[in-house]
Amino acid sequence: MNAPEKLELIKPSIEYSAQYLAMVDEGIETGEGYGYNNVELAREDFAAFVQELEDESQGIGLPTGLPAQQTYFLLKEGQMVVGEIRFRPAITPPYEKYNGHIAYNIRPSQRGKGYATRQLALVLQEARKLGLPFVTLTVENDNPASVRVIQKNGGKLLQTIENPLKVQVREREGRWVVEDVKEAGVTSNLYLIELASPQ
Ligand SMILES: CC(C)(COP(=O)(O)OP(=O)(O)OC[C@H]1O[C@@H](n2cnc3c(N)ncnc32)[C@H](O)[C@@H]1OP(=O)(O)O)[C@@H](O)C(=O)NCCC(=O)NCCS
């Protein structure tokens, strides 16, 4: 039997700029786009992009109400960036329900190989190290592949919410503010993955 491919989570770094941008380009070429991060900045100045993500992970410069978010790249065999995952360890109850702790994506050409499942499992290890008793994730509308990824990591559907509120960052009179915005026509499925049994 072949050994499983080596997959690891790495912090964003300039070393992988070409690989990361290749993943972004692939998303755009397939017509799906790449709306997960500040990719304009990534193209203009990758070092500044890395610094922005590092600040975001420490909660530096974020509008009040927006939780710190850690971004990891999923690196295959030490060379190819095949996915990205965002983890918000400390979220407040409304954010827990409407946005969740974790969001992810896999490069279109690399899907269907179990990478999203393994990527989520790797972030759950980080969440366990921090002592989180559970994480929540939301899946919008019909996304059976993502539902499967969550189920394969032990996730259970908690609630289905029509027209959910989403915490979004908006510009108001030259300032960034955090607002709850109702997403009409969206069905949000809230999943929970238990990391520790209740005492
Ligand atoms: C969702 C996503 C991350 C899945 O990535 P992936 O690497 O292909 O996922 P995996 O290979 O680990 O697992 C996918 C599972 O879904 C199943 N699946 C895929 N398409 C499916 C479909 N249309 N219906 C039912 N199951 C499906 C696969 O068979 C697999 O399950 P299995 O291992 O039991 O066979 C990827 O499609 C993606 O990046 N989509 C765009 C971004 C996105 O939707 N992110 C999640 C937001 S909630």
The ligand as an SDF file (V2000), in Angstrom:
LIG
                    3D

 48 50  0  0  0  0  0  0  0  0999 V2000
  -15.9790   21.6300    0.1450 C   0  0  0  0  0  0  0  0  0  0  0  0
  -14.5430   21.3240   -0.2740 C   0  0  0  0  0  0  0  0  0  0  0  0
  -13.6000   22.0310    0.7340 C   0  0  0  0  0  0  0  0  0  0  0  0
  -14.2940   19.8070   -0.2530 C   0  0  0  0  0  0  0  0  0  0  0  0
  -12.9420   19.5350   -0.5330 O   0  0  0  0  0  0  0  0  0  0  0  0
  -12.4130   18.0810   -0.9280 P   0  0  0  0  0  0  0  0  0  0  0  0
  -10.9310   18.0690   -0.7230 O   0  0  0  0  0  0  0  0  0  0  0  0
  -12.9160   17.7030   -2.2620 O   0  0  0  0  0  0  0  0  0  0  0  0
  -13.1320   17.1720    0.1880 O   0  0  0  0  0  0  0  0  0  0  0  0
  -12.7640   15.6440    0.5520 P   0  0  0  0  0  0  0  0  0  0  0  0
  -12.1470   14.9980   -0.6220 O   0  0  0  0  0  0  0  0  0  0  0  0
  -11.9900   15.6360    1.8380 O   0  0  0  0  0  0  0  0  0  0  0  0
  -14.1930   15.0270    0.8900 O   0  0  0  0  0  0  0  0  0  0  0  0
  -15.2890   15.2980    0.0810 C   0  0  0  0  0  0  0  0  0  0  0  0
  -16.3860   14.3000    0.4020 C   0  0  0  0  0  0  0  0  0  0  0  0
  -17.5920   14.7940   -0.1710 O   0  0  0  0  0  0  0  0  0  0  0  0
  -18.1110   13.8430   -1.0770 C   0  0  0  0  0  0  0  0  0  0  0  0
  -18.7800   14.5970   -2.1400 N   0  0  0  0  0  0  0  0  0  0  0  0
  -18.2320   15.4070   -3.0580 C   0  0  0  0  0  0  0  0  0  0  0  0
  -19.1840   15.9090   -3.8560 N   0  0  0  0  0  0  0  0  0  0  0  0
  -20.3660   15.4130   -3.3930 C   0  0  0  0  0  0  0  0  0  0  0  0
  -21.7160   15.5390   -3.8020 C   0  0  0  0  0  0  0  0  0  0  0  0
  -22.0530   16.3270   -4.8230 N   0  0  0  0  0  0  0  0  0  0  0  0
  -22.6650   14.8710   -3.1070 N   0  0  0  0  0  0  0  0  0  0  0  0
  -22.3390   14.0970   -2.0560 C   0  0  0  0  0  0  0  0  0  0  0  0
  -21.0680   13.9350   -1.6210 N   0  0  0  0  0  0  0  0  0  0  0  0
  -20.0970   14.5790   -2.2970 C   0  0  0  0  0  0  0  0  0  0  0  0
  -16.9070   13.0530   -1.5620 C   0  0  0  0  0  0  0  0  0  0  0  0
  -17.3100   11.8110   -2.0870 O   0  0  0  0  0  0  0  0  0  0  0  0
  -16.1390   12.9340   -0.2340 C   0  0  0  0  0  0  0  0  0  0  0  0
  -16.7280   11.9920    0.6230 O   0  0  0  0  0  0  0  0  0  0  0  0
  -16.1530   10.4760    0.7700 P   0  0  0  0  0  0  0  0  0  0  0  0
  -14.7460   10.6070    1.2270 O   0  0  0  0  0  0  0  0  0  0  0  0
  -17.0400    9.8400    1.7640 O   0  0  0  0  0  0  0  0  0  0  0  0
  -16.2160    9.8650   -0.6010 O   0  0  0  0  0  0  0  0  0  0  0  0
  -14.2210   21.8640   -1.7090 C   0  0  0  0  0  0  0  0  0  0  0  0
  -15.2180   21.3630   -2.5850 O   0  0  0  0  0  0  0  0  0  0  0  0
  -14.1780   23.3820   -1.8130 C   0  0  0  0  0  0  0  0  0  0  0  0
  -13.1330   24.0040   -1.5900 O   0  0  0  0  0  0  0  0  0  0  0  0
  -15.3200   24.0130   -2.1730 N   0  0  0  0  0  0  0  0  0  0  0  0
  -15.4030   25.4740   -2.2770 C   0  0  0  0  0  0  0  0  0  0  0  0
  -15.3040   26.1550   -0.9260 C   0  0  0  0  0  0  0  0  0  0  0  0
  -16.3220   25.6070    0.0610 C   0  0  0  0  0  0  0  0  0  0  0  0
  -17.4510   25.2410   -0.2780 O   0  0  0  0  0  0  0  0  0  0  0  0
  -15.8920   25.5690    1.3410 N   0  0  0  0  0  0  0  0  0  0  0  0
  -16.7180   25.0870    2.4500 C   0  0  0  0  0  0  0  0  0  0  0  0
  -17.6230   26.1710    2.9140 C   0  0  0  0  0  0  0  0  0  0  0  0
  -18.7560   25.5470    4.1660 S   0  0  0  0  0  0  0  0  0  0  0  0
  1  2  1  0
  2  3  1  0
  2  4  1  0
  2 36  1  0
  4  5  1  0
  5  6  1  0
  6  7  2  0
  6  8  1  0
  6  9  1  0
  9 10  1  0
 10 11  2  0
 10 12  1  0
 10 13  1  0
 13 14  1  0
 14 15  1  0
 15 16  1  0
 15 30  1  0
 16 17  1  0
 17 18  1  0
 17 28  1  0
 18 19  1  0
 18 27  1  0
 19 20  2  0
 20 21  1  0
 21 22  1  0
 21 27  2  0
 22 23  1  0
 22 24  2  0
 24 25  1  0
 25 26  2  0
 26 27  1  0
 28 29  1  0
 28 30  1  0
 30 31  1  0
 31 32  1  0
 32 33  2  0
 32 34  1  0
 32 35  1  0
 36 37  1  0
 36 38  1  0
 38 39  2  0
 38 40  1  0
 40 41  1  0
 41 42  1  0
 42 43  1  0
 43 44  2  0
 43 45  1  0
 45 46  1  0
 46 47  1  0
 47 48  1  0
M  END
$$$$
